[in-house]
Amino acid sequence: QREEETVDCETETIDSENNNLQPIIEPIIETMSAETVTETTIVAPKLGGLIKNASRTTIVWFGGAPNTTFTGTAVHIPTPLCFRSVDDYSTAMKTYNARTVNSSELKFKRNDPDYWFDAFGEDMKRHMTRHSMDTVFYMKGASGPRTDDGESVFDYHGNYTRQKVHAFIAAKIADGTYDEHSINALTESYDYIFSSLHPAFKAEIRHLFAPLQYGPDFWMVLVAEIMSESLKKSAKLTDTFNG
C-alpha cells in the first residue's frame, strides 16, 4: 500500500452569477491511495482519483490526458476545476452549470467572419481542459505528465472519422474503461458544445443530431459539416478560376 502524500493545490470553481473563481475546499489536500478505498466509501474514478482536504472530507477528482493504457491519467490533479462534489448540492450545481452551460453571448454559427471554426475549436478545447472533461476527447493517451504525444480529436480530428470516434467510445464503455465519471464527461461535454452553438446553426444541422450524443463524436459531426462546406467552397472557387 502506498504511503499518503501531501500536495499543495488551490482549488477553485466558477461562480454561477459572475463567473469569478471562488475557493471551494481547503488549499492543503492529502492524496488518498486507491488501496484505502473500500466498497462502503466513495469509489475512485478510473481516470482520476480521490483526495482528502484538511477536514478529512473525501473529494473526487477527474480528468486530464489519459495515460497510454487508459488505466489512469498522465497528470495528477490536472486543474483546480477537476474536483467533483459528492455531498454539497450547492457546489455541485455551480460546478455542473459551469461545465455544461456556455453563458457567453458569442455563439458559433456558419460563415461568421468574426468567429471562425478554428477559434471556436480552441475555445471548446480550452473549456474541456479547464474543467477536466478533455480526458474523453483523447483517442491516444500521453506517455507522461509533460509530454504532448497524446491525440485529442480537437487537435487530430483529421486522423479520425466520427464513426471511428463513436466506436472507440462505445468500446471503452463496454470494457469498463469509461466509468460513470467518464460517461458524465461525455454527456456534459456534449451539453456545453451544444449550448455554444447559435440557434440558427442548431436548426440547420438538426438532422444530424442523434438520440444519444457524446461530446467527442458530436465534435466530429461539426468538423465534418464545416470541413465539407469548406471543401465545397474551395471546389467552387477552383471552377470559377478555371472558367
JOQUIUR-V177853 format. One record per backbone hydrogen bond with DSSP energy under -1.0 kcal/mol. NH is the residue of the N-H (numbers start at 1). CO is the residue of the C=O. If there is no record, write none. Layout:
NH | CO
NH | CO
This chain:
7 | 29
9 | 27
13 | 22
15 | 20
19 | 15
22 | 13
29 | 7
30 | 52
31 | 5
32 | 50
36 | 33
37 | 34
41 | 38
49 | 61
51 | 59
52 | 30
53 | 57
56 | 53
59 | 51
60 | 84
61 | 49
62 | 82
63 | 47
67 | 72
70 | 67
74 | 65
82 | 79
84 | 60
92 | 88
93 | 89
94 | 90
95 | 91
96 | 92
97 | 93
98 | 94
99 | 95
100 | 96
101 | 97
108 | 196
112 | 109
115 | 112
120 | 116
121 | 117
122 | 118
123 | 119
124 | 120
125 | 121
126 | 122
127 | 123
128 | 124
129 | 125
130 | 126
131 | 127
132 | 129
133 | 128
134 | 128
137 | 134
138 | 135
139 | 151
140 | 151
142 | 66
147 | 144
151 | 140
153 | 137
156 | 152
159 | 156
160 | 157
165 | 161
166 | 162
167 | 163
168 | 164
169 | 165
170 | 166
171 | 167
172 | 168
173 | 169
174 | 170
175 | 171
178 | 172
183 | 179
184 | 180
185 | 181
186 | 182
187 | 183
188 | 184
189 | 185
190 | 186
191 | 187
192 | 188
193 | 189
194 | 190
195 | 191
197 | 194
198 | 108
202 | 198
203 | 199
204 | 200
205 | 201
208 | 205
209 | 206
215 | 186
218 | 214
219 | 215
220 | 216
221 | 217
222 | 218
223 | 219
224 | 220
225 | 221
226 | 222
227 | 223
228 | 224
229 | 225
230 | 226
231 | 227
232 | 228
233 | 229
234 | 230
235 | 231
236 | 232
237 | 233
238 | 234
239 | 235
240 | 236
241 | 237
242 | 238
